[in-house]
């Protein structure tokens, strides 16, 4: 039995991905949320069952996904500590900024624990996720983590020391890319395109460009050069971006996100 404590946006995105993958069945999933109406709505939509509280869910599940905000974790871990100690479920956390040692300090260093860092593109089954396990996580636990993550995107096993960098890139960058797409679309509106059409063009261009990077094996800078004809329009735009600090602004955004993650 698989359980979710917390049914927020990320938890719901992951849950839908798991069910869509057909590797997980709704009858084998329990959920709990402090907001009972939210858990009930998720259960009605997906067919999963609702536990009466976090301890009840933990007692019934072989694997428990901790899908609450970092600031909620201390109280939650106190609530489930006794049940975790007696039942020894595999714990999977998706909270940002909390290292494996945080959970071991709260629950004891004998727990089996997987840390997963997803991103919001799980909603469309296109997340990129990192995962790692503590010393007690078995090879089977890590295999479950990979199966879990690939149900709603792609997965990378990374050392925990790289999680802040991963979060700054994968966790935060969707917002950066959404800003870029919207800025492109607004510029398109300035030159006569309807906003909806400009958004479609900009988003598809970003999607195709990402696909090119992933599938061509060509370095992104070489792809830039390939698009820039001598004396053409693209090189004018590229030079304008560089003149206005585009690359430095991106690097600074990643730095800010990285440093904030380290403070959580």
C-alpha positions in Angstrom: 0.0 0.0 0.0 1.3 3.5 -1.0 0.3 6.5 1.1 0.5 10.3 0.5 0.5 12.6 3.5 -0.4 15.9 1.9 -2.5 16.4 -1.3 -1.2 19.8 -2.6 -0.5 20.6 -6.2 2.7 18.6 -6.4 1.3 15.6 -4.6 -1.7 15.6 -7.0 0.5 15.9 -10.0 2.6 13.0 -8.9 -0.5 10.9 -8.0 -2.0 11.5 -11.4 1.3 10.5 -13.0 1.5 7.3 -11.0 -2.0 6.3 -11.9 -1.6 7.2 -15.6 1.6 5.0 -15.7 -0.5 1.9 -14.9 2.2 0.8 -12.5 0.1 1.9 -9.5 -3.5 1.1 -8.9 -5.9 3.6 -7.1 -7.2 0.8 -4.8 -3.6 0.5 -3.4 -3.2 4.2 -2.6 -4.2 6.0 0.6 -4.1 9.8 1.1 -4.4 12.2 4.0 -4.5 15.9 4.2 -5.1 18.2 7.2 -7.7 19.9 4.9 -10.1 17.0 4.8 -12.1 18.5 1.9 -9.0 18.6 -0.3 -8.2 14.9 0.4 -11.9 14.0 -0.3 -11.8 15.8 -3.6 -8.7 14.0 -4.7 -10.2 10.7 -3.7 -13.4 11.4 -5.6 -11.4 12.3 -8.7 -8.9 9.4 -8.7 -10.5 6.6 -6.7 -7.9 6.5 -4.0 -9.0 6.1 -0.3 -8.7 8.6 2.5 -7.0 7.8 5.8 -8.4 9.2 9.1 -5.1 10.8 10.0 -1.3 10.7 9.3 -0.6 8.0 11.8 -3.4 5.8 10.5 -2.1 6.1 7.0 1.5 5.3 8.1 0.2 2.2 9.9 -1.5 0.9 6.7 1.2 1.6 4.1 4.4 0.0 3.1 5.6 3.2 1.5 4.7 6.7 2.7 5.2 9.8 0.7 5.7 13.0 2.8 4.2 15.7 0.5 3.9 18.6 2.9 5.6 21.9 3.1 9.0 22.0 4.9 7.7 24.1 7.8 5.0 21.5 8.5 7.4 18.6 8.8 8.5 18.9 12.4 5.0 18.4 13.8 4.2 15.7 11.2 7.2 13.7 12.1 6.4 13.8 15.8 2.9 12.5 14.9 4.1 9.5 12.9 7.3 8.7 14.8 5.8 5.8 16.9 4.2 4.2 13.9 7.3 4.5 11.8 9.3 2.9 14.6 6.9 -0.1 14.8 6.0 -0.6 11.1 9.3 0.5 9.4 7.7 1.8 6.1 9.8 3.2 3.3 9.6 7.0 3.6 9.7 9.1 0.5 10.1 12.9 1.0 9.5 15.5 -1.7 10.2 18.6 0.6 12.7 21.1 -0.5 15.7 22.0 1.6 15.5 19.3 4.2 18.4 16.8 4.1 18.2 13.1 5.0 19.8 13.9 8.3 16.8 16.0 9.3 14.5 13.0 9.1 16.9 10.7 10.8 17.3 13.2 13.7 13.5 13.3 14.1 12.7 9.6 13.5 15.9 7.7 14.3 18.7 6.6 12.1 17.2 3.2 11.4 14.6 4.6 9.0 14.6 3.7 5.3 14.4 7.0 3.5 14.3 8.2 -0.1 14.6 11.9 -0.9 13.0 13.0 -4.2 13.1 16.4 -5.8 10.5 16.7 -8.5 9.4 19.8 -10.5 6.0 21.2 -11.4 6.1 19.8 -14.9 4.9 16.5 -13.3 1.5 17.9 -14.0 2.0 17.0 -17.7 4.2 14.0 -17.1 7.3 15.8 -18.0 9.1 16.4 -14.7 12.8 15.9 -14.2 13.5 14.4 -10.8 16.5 13.7 -8.6 16.5 11.1 -5.9 18.8 9.7 -3.4 18.6 7.3 -0.4 20.0 7.2 3.1 22.3 4.4 4.2 19.4 2.1 5.1 17.7 2.4 1.7 18.1 -0.9 -0.2 18.7 -1.5 -3.9 15.0 -2.4 -4.1 14.1 0.9 -2.4 16.2 2.8 -4.9 14.6 0.8 -7.8 11.2 1.8 -6.4 12.3 5.5 -6.4 13.3 5.3 -10.0 10.0 3.7 -10.9 8.1 6.3 -8.8 9.9 9.2 -10.5 9.7 7.9 -14.1 5.9 7.6 -13.7 5.7 11.4 -14.2 8.9 12.3 -16.0 12.6 11.4 -16.1 14.8 10.5 -13.1 18.4 11.0 -12.1 20.0 9.4 -9.0 22.3 12.1 -7.6 24.3 12.4 -4.4 22.5 14.6 -1.8 25.3 17.1 -2.0 24.1 18.1 -5.5 20.4 18.6 -4.5 20.6 22.3 -4.0 22.1 22.8 -7.4 19.5 20.4 -8.9 16.7 22.3 -7.2 17.9 25.7 -8.5 18.0 24.3 -12.0 15.1 21.8 -12.2 12.8 23.0 -9.4 12.9 26.7 -10.2 13.7 26.9 -13.9 10.2 26.1 -15.0 9.2 29.5 -13.7 12.1 31.1 -15.4 11.1 29.5 -18.7 7.5 30.5 -18.3 8.6 34.1 -17.9 10.7 33.8 -21.0 7.8 32.3 -23.0 5.5 35.1 -21.8 8.0 37.8 -22.6 8.5 36.4 -26.1 4.7 36.3 -26.6 4.2 39.8 -25.4 6.9 41.0 -27.9 4.9 39.1 -30.6 1.8 41.0 -29.6 3.7 44.2 -30.0 4.3 43.3 -33.6 0.8 42.3 -34.4 0.2 38.7 -33.3 -2.8 37.8 -31.1 -1.6 36.8 -27.6 -2.9 33.3 -27.8 -1.2 32.7 -31.1 2.0 34.3 -29.9 2.0 32.1 -26.8 1.5 29.0 -28.9 4.4 30.0 -31.2 6.8 30.8 -28.3 6.0 27.7 -26.3 6.3 25.4 -29.3 9.6 27.0 -30.1 10.9 26.4 -26.6 9.6 22.8 -26.7 11.3 22.1 -30.0 14.5 23.8 -29.0 14.7 21.6 -25.8 14.0 18.5 -27.9 16.9 19.5 -30.2 19.3 19.9 -27.3 18.3 16.5 -25.8 18.2 14.5 -29.0 20.8 16.0 -31.4 23.8 15.7 -29.1 25.0 19.1 -30.4 26.3 21.6 -27.8 23.7 24.4 -27.3 26.3 27.1 -28.3 26.9 25.3 -31.6 23.1 25.2 -32.1 23.0 29.0 -31.6 25.7 29.4 -34.2 23.8 27.1 -36.6 20.8 29.4 -36.4 22.7 32.7 -36.8 23.2 33.4 -40.5 25.9 36.1 -41.3 24.3 39.5 -41.2 20.9 37.9 -40.4 18.1 38.6 -37.9 18.9 36.0 -35.3 22.4 37.3 -34.6 21.0 40.7 -34.1 18.6 39.3 -31.4 21.4 37.2 -29.8 23.7 40.2 -29.5 20.9 42.3 -28.1 20.2 39.6 -25.4 23.9 39.5 -24.5 24.2 43.3 -24.5 21.3 43.4 -22.0 22.8 40.8 -19.7 20.6 37.9 -20.5 23.2 35.2 -19.6 24.3 36.9 -16.5 20.6 37.4 -15.4 20.0 33.7 -15.8 23.1 32.8 -13.8 22.1 35.2 -11.1 18.6 33.7 -10.9 20.1 30.2 -10.4 22.5 31.6 -7.8 19.7 33.2 -5.8 17.6 30.0 -5.9 20.6 27.9 -4.9 21.4 30.1 -1.9 17.7 30.2 -0.8 17.5 26.4 -0.9 20.6 26.2 1.3 18.8 28.4 3.9 15.6 26.3 4.1 
